[in-house]
Amino acid sequence: MIDFLVIGGGIAGLSAGARLSAHGKVTVLEAEEALGYHASGRSAALFEQAYGKPAVVALNRASAAYHHTANGGYLTPRGLMLVGAADQAEAFQADIVDMEMTPVSLDEARAMVPILNPETVVYTAYHAEAWDIDTDRLMQDFARVIRANGGAVLTRQRVSRIAHGAVWQVEAGEVFEARNIVNAAGAWADQVAVMAGVAPIGLQPYRRSMARIPAPGGHDLSGWPMLMGAGESWYAKPDAGKLIISPADADPVEPQDAWADDMVLAEGLARYQEMVTEEVTRMDSNWAGLRSFAPDRVLVLGPDPDQRDFIWCAGQGGYGFQTSPAASQLLCDLVTGAAPEIEARMVAQLRPERLR
């Protein structure tokens, strides 16, 4: 008998499964051929503690020690730079407060990112407290914990039916019987809930597009910070010797294997282009992922108030990797009755009860 059947093999499901595997037998079902195929495999992979609403920030801060030290650490220094044009003063000021950044001079900013355009960039701010996350190793290490504790992580297991009697019966090619379901299905989490006869929570997937371009001007990007336009109007991040650029789009879509919209990408590249001196001449590749949010844009963690053996691990939005150590621990604490590490008022903002 499976104690915890986790539906979804992204960072949410793998981290939750790893924590719960110390308390019972865990099986993770992933519909695709590979773990982390959808949102997890298309993440910007940045750890930024001040990014998100207060309950998300609480999870970020509670995750920092794990990210820095567990298994040798998963973080490497990156830094974050905010840039704004003359007409973006209000958005720029709001961002430096929200993200706890320090204004710097344009000369200081260009010393770090020499392609910034002095004719268009008026406002600049920076902080060093942002890191790249080794997302693949983090997912694989969580999967390794599950297996080491006697559990299983299975791919190509698309759930087609869920029934509840004395235990849950979940059909995904074969029938799995479990005492508890952990719904970590990302953009499909509400669909899984409906299949299980549980009320949905109003999740909405939003498309986020990305393009990869050659290193601008042939520069060595390894020491460059991530760049963000004021108001999160675009961002650019060094990645394996190239630069990934996003228009920071958030178009509501149905759950799907997302793809980038050409016009949206072009508009985002144009916003980036306005702030730099090097022309974008080609894309090497492009893609899109889904960021799924609850109505209040905060994660949903813990047993459903009306069906306690149906456990939500959903609504990660753009915060899945950076919150995963603390979010998975909180979920485990709420399931097992242990005292959560984060303060009670933040826990209340994360539990499914708030959406009923």
C-alpha positions, -999 to 999 in steps of 0.1 A, spaced: 0 0 0 13 35 -9 10 60 19 15 91 -3 8 90 -40 23 122 -55 8 133 -88 34 155 -106 71 150 -110 83 187 -110 101 204 -82 68 206 -61 61 169 -63 97 157 -58 104 180 -28 71 171 -12 77 134 -19 112 135 -4 100 151 29 70 127 32 92 96 24 105 97 59 69 91 72 56 65 47 59 49 13 59 74 -15 53 69 -52 56 99 -76 37 97 -109 49 120 -137 28 121 -169 57 130 -192 88 111 -203 111 132 -180 109 148 -146 104 185 -145 92 186 -181 69 216 -179 73 246 -155 103 231 -136 123 225 -168 117 260 -181 125 281 -150 148 312 -149 163 294 -119 171 324 -97 170 325 -59 159 359 -48 147 361 -12 127 393 -15 107 381 -46 70 375 -40 42 383 -15 50 382 22 41 345 27 63 336 -3 91 357 10 88 338 44 93 305 25 122 320 5 140 330 37 133 297 54 147 279 23 180 299 22 201 277 45 191 245 26 199 261 -7 233 273 5 244 242 24 225 210 18 244 184 -2 272 210 -8 248 237 -18 228 245 -49 236 282 -54 262 301 -73 265 339 -71 246 359 -98 234 393 -85 204 413 -97 204 446 -115 173 468 -120 173 493 -148 147 520 -157 141 546 -183 132 582 -177 94 575 -177 98 545 -152 107 564 -120 76 553 -101 79 516 -110 117 517 -104 112 532 -69 86 506 -60 108 478 -72 139 489 -52 117 489 -20 100 456 -27 133 438 -37 155 456 -11 179 469 -37 204 498 -35 206 525 -62 239 527 -80 253 551 -105 251 544 -142 289 542 -143 289 516 -116 262 497 -135 280 498 -168 312 486 -151 292 454 -144 271 453 -176 290 473 -203 262 471 -229 238 493 -209 228 522 -231 237 556 -214 212 574 -236 182 554 -224 190 540 -190 184 566 -163 178 546 -131 200 517 -119 200 496 -88 218 464 -77 222 439 -50 244 408 -48 219 387 -28 207 367 -59 220 333 -69 216 308 -97 200 275 -86 213 242 -99 177 231 -106 185 197 -122 207 186 -93 181 198 -68 153 178 -84 175 147 -88 186 148 -52 150 150 -40 142 120 -62 171 102 -48 158 107 -13 125 92 -23 141 61 -37 165 57 -8 135 56 15 119 28 -4 97 49 -27 94 51 -65 96 79 -90 78 69 -122 75 87 -156 50 82 -184 23 77 -159 -6 100 -170 -35 98 -146 -68 90 -163 -91 82 -134 -93 88 -96 -118 71 -73 -121 71 -35 -134 42 -14 -116 28 16 -85 42 -1 -77 62 -32 -75 43 -65 -56 61 -92 -55 48 -127 -24 57 -147 -19 27 -170 -21 5 -140 -41 11 -108 -23 25 -78 -39 23 -43 -29 50 -18 -40 63 16 -32 99 6 -29 118 -27 -5 147 -30 -17 170 -58 15 185 -73 2 186 -108 12 222 -116 -11 238 -142 -33 207 -141 -38 207 -103 -74 219 -105 -82 192 -131 -67 165 -108 -89 178 -80 -121 177 -100 -111 142 -112 -108 132 -75 -142 148 -65 -125 177 -46 -134 213 -51 -109 232 -72 -91 262 -58 -92 286 -88 -57 280 -102 -48 300 -134 -18 291 -156 0 320 -172 24 317 -201 60 330 -196 81 331 -228 119 330 -232 144 335 -259 181 325 -260 205 348 -279 243 347 -285 264 366 -260 259 403 -268 290 417 -285 308 385 -278 312 395 -241 320 370 -214 287 370 -195 298 348 -166 301 376 -141 271 396 -153 241 399 -130 206 392 -140 190 423 -155 154 433 -149 134 461 -164 115 484 -140 81 470 -132 93 435 -143 87 446 -179 115 422 -191 145 404 -178 177 389 -191 200 363 -175 233 348 -185 229 311 -192 257 288 -204 276 315 -222 245 330 -238 217 353 -227 181 343 -220 156 371 -224 120 371 -213 92 397 -220 80 387 -185 46 380 -201 18 366 -181 -9 357 -205 -37 334 -191 -39 301 -209 -54 267 -204 -31 239 -191 -9 229 -220 26 222 -233 33 259 -237 51 275 -266 63 311 -271 42 336 -290 63 353 -317 48 387 -313 51 386 -275 87 376 -278 94 404 -303 78 430 -280 99 418 -251 131 418 -271 123 453 -282 120 465 -246 153 449 -238 169 463 -269 159 499 -259 181 496 -228 213 482 -244 238 491 -271 241 457 -287 215 449 -314 197 416 -312 203 400 -346 191 364 -340 176 340 -315 192 306 -310 161 291 -295 129 300 -277 103 284 -255 76 290 -229 65 277 -196 35 280 -174 34 297 -140 3 287 -122 -12 309 -95 -40 307 -69 -62 338 -69 -41 355 -42 -8 345 -60 4 325 -29 13 288 -28 -14 264 -16 1 238 8 -15 212 30 -46 189 33 -78 200 17 -102 211 45 -130 190 32 -110 159 22 -80 156 45 -64 127 26 -61 149 -5 -31 172 0 -25 203 -21 10 212 -32 1 238 -59 2 274 -70 40 277 -71 38 304 -97 73 316 -104 85 306 -69 87 268 -71 124 262 -69 134 289 -45 106 280 -20 109 242 -24 129 234 7 107 252 31 74 247 12 79 209 12 88 209 49 57 230 57 35 206 37 51 176 56 45 194 89 9 201 82 3 164 71 21 149 101 10 174 128 45 187 135 50 223 145 58 244 114 91 264 113 76 296 99 52 318 119 16 309 122 2 339 104 22 330 73 11 294 75 -25 306 75 -18 324 42 -5 292 26 -31 266 37 -60 256 14 -86 267 40 -80 303 30 -96 297 -5 -127 279 7 
